[in-house]
Amino acid sequence: MPEYKIQYFNVKALAEPLRFLLSYKNIPFEDVRIKSEDWPAIKNTMPMGQMPILEVDGKRAHQSLAMTRYLAKQVGLVGSNDWEDLEIDMAVDTINDFRMKIGAVQYEPDEEVQKKKRVTLDNETIPFYLEKLEAMAADGHFALGKLTWADLYFVAVLDYLNYMAKKDLTENRPNLNKVKETVLALDGIKNWVAKRPQTDL
Ligand SMILES: N[C@@H](CCC(=O)N[C@@H](CS)C(=O)NCC(=O)O)C(=O)O
């Protein structure tokens, strides 16, 4: 079995889908968490000056979605043809678009501008995306009517989304809650969630 190492900050955010995918099959990995005070010295050694980084037998990869998709192939959570993979990718890209829209507000440096942007986020963006995502998950899964990496991706980033949105995004969304329950009930994920470092996001 390849040796896996994940490097990121001490948060779930963009590395958690990688951790979920490996944990799903109980694949061991080194979970390296860089302290923010150590980051400036390390930043320039990273391919794009950013994390997460995945190392597979010492070979280094970056870009969280590409790495998550790679691990999904390793653990068999992809489609069985190109069209099925497209359906999974559509769900994942939609979730990722949602993340970036919430992030654009959370990381807006001007406080007054952030306040204004949060009104639009709360009244328009969040309801729009949640309605679409709830409909996509009508049968308890985001794609193909079965468990795929889109489901694991959503649940893995959910704490991060809730933190940035400052609300429980799955409240009163039965289909999204079903996805959450299904993923959190998987043995490998249950074990990981029980033992992972406790962080807000
Ligand atoms: N497109 C990249 C974005 C990575 C990214 O934004 N990483 C942030 C943390 S979430 C980072 O490394 N920030 C530190 C910095 O830019 O100095 C990915 O998805 O992996």
PDBQT file of the ligand as one rigid body, heavy atoms in Angstrom, charges set to zero:
ROOT
HETATM    1  N1  LIG A 301      -6.858  25.964  -4.916  1.00  0.00    +0.000 N 
HETATM    2  C1  LIG A 301      -6.125  25.558  -3.743  1.00  0.00    +0.000 C 
HETATM    3  C2  LIG A 301      -6.306  26.610  -2.675  1.00  0.00    +0.000 C 
HETATM    4  C3  LIG A 301      -5.455  26.305  -1.466  1.00  0.00    +0.000 C 
HETATM    5  C4  LIG A 301      -5.593  27.377  -0.412  1.00  0.00    +0.000 C 
HETATM    6  O1  LIG A 301      -6.302  28.376  -0.598  1.00  0.00    +0.000 OA
HETATM    7  N2  LIG A 301      -4.911  27.160   0.708  1.00  0.00    +0.000 N 
HETATM    8  C5  LIG A 301      -4.910  28.106   1.792  1.00  0.00    +0.000 C 
HETATM    9  C6  LIG A 301      -5.529  27.506   3.044  1.00  0.00    +0.000 C 
HETATM   10  S1  LIG A 301      -7.217  27.045   2.778  1.00  0.00    +0.000 SA
HETATM   11  C7  LIG A 301      -3.472  28.458   2.146  1.00  0.00    +0.000 C 
HETATM   12  O2  LIG A 301      -2.577  27.645   1.981  1.00  0.00    +0.000 OA
HETATM   13  N3  LIG A 301      -3.268  29.677   2.697  1.00  0.00    +0.000 N 
HETATM   14  C8  LIG A 301      -1.999  30.106   3.171  1.00  0.00    +0.000 C 
HETATM   15  C9  LIG A 301      -1.318  31.057   2.230  1.00  0.00    +0.000 C 
HETATM   16  O3  LIG A 301      -1.825  31.297   1.102  1.00  0.00    +0.000 OA
HETATM   17  O4  LIG A 301      -0.266  31.567   2.624  1.00  0.00    +0.000 OA
HETATM   18  C10 LIG A 301      -6.624  24.193  -3.257  1.00  0.00    +0.000 C 
HETATM   19  O5  LIG A 301      -7.821  23.928  -3.428  1.00  0.00    +0.000 OA
HETATM   20  O6  LIG A 301      -5.827  23.402  -2.739  1.00  0.00    +0.000 OA
ENDROOT
TORSDOF 0
